[in-house]
Amino acid sequence: MRTDAELVVAARTEPSAFRELYERHAGSIHAFHLQRCGDRDAAYDLTAETFAQAWLSRIRFQDRAGGSAKPWLFTIARNVLVSSVRRKALEVSACERLGLAGWLDRAREVSEPDESWLDGLDEALASLPAGQREAIQLRVVDELPYREVAVLLGTSTQAARVRVHRGLADLRSRFGNRSEEGR
């Protein structure tokens, strides 16, 4: 059986490898989204978007988790979730400014993300050691290359990678356990 990392690399030229990765992890990614939104259909949409983003970024994948793609996938899932919440907030704000109350009421009835989907993420990040938290902010949220993260943190590139990896592993452990409990 191939590792996740081997599947992602193979998926660059072999789409069936990506399907295997999807089948291996779609359930846990869906549980992650379902735990946050409480809506099965919205969680399916977010899961699909997560794997679409993973497909598009498979060329840039680097194995930093000993063969596991879970940290990479959960990082993408979190970014999809945050992006979805931000888009919704912008839509609501625009509708309110334009006086489109009827559309806004209909939009609220549809399964859309809200801030509650991010419950626990801020607290989990805040509980990380400062170096890990800062490294994750720079690498994952600000999307800086590790070289720049290292410069900003005053450390080596390898140390920056370790901080991000350890922080994401801690977050994955916390939210992975929460997701599995929600099944």
Secondary structure as the mmCIF struct_conf table of DSSP 4:
data_model
#
loop_
_struct_conf.conf_type_id
_struct_conf.id
_struct_conf.beg_label_comp_id
_struct_conf.beg_label_asym_id
_struct_conf.beg_label_seq_id
_struct_conf.end_label_comp_id
_struct_conf.end_label_asym_id
_struct_conf.end_label_seq_id
HELX_RH_AL_P HELX_RH_AL_P1 ASP A 4 ALA A 10
TURN_TY1_P TURN_TY1_P1 ALA A 11 THR A 13
HELX_RH_AL_P HELX_RH_AL_P2 PRO A 15 CYS A 37
HELX_RH_AL_P HELX_RH_AL_P3 ARG A 40 SER A 57
HELX_RH_3T_P HELX_RH_3T_P1 ARG A 58 ARG A 60
BEND BEND1 ALA A 65 ALA A 65
TURN_TY1_P TURN_TY1_P2 GLY A 66 GLY A 67
HELX_RH_AL_P HELX_RH_AL_P4 LYS A 70 LEU A 98
TURN_TY1_P TURN_TY1_P3 GLY A 99 GLY A 99
HELX_RH_AL_P HELX_RH_AL_P5 ALA A 101 GLU A 109
BEND BEND2 VAL A 110 VAL A 110
HELX_RH_3T_P HELX_RH_3T_P2 GLU A 115 LEU A 118
TURN_TY1_P TURN_TY1_P4 ASP A 119 GLY A 120
HELX_RH_AL_P HELX_RH_AL_P6 LEU A 121 SER A 127
BEND BEND3 LEU A 128 LEU A 128
HELX_RH_AL_P HELX_RH_AL_P7 ALA A 130 ILE A 136
HELX_RH_PI_P HELX_RH_PI_P1 GLN A 137 VAL A 141
BEND BEND4 ASP A 142 ASP A 142
HELX_RH_AL_P HELX_RH_AL_P8 TYR A 146 LEU A 153
TURN_TY1_P TURN_TY1_P5 GLY A 154 GLY A 154
BEND BEND5 THR A 155 THR A 155
HELX_RH_AL_P HELX_RH_AL_P9 THR A 157 GLU A 181
TURN_TY1_P TURN_TY1_P6 GLY A 182 GLY A 182
#
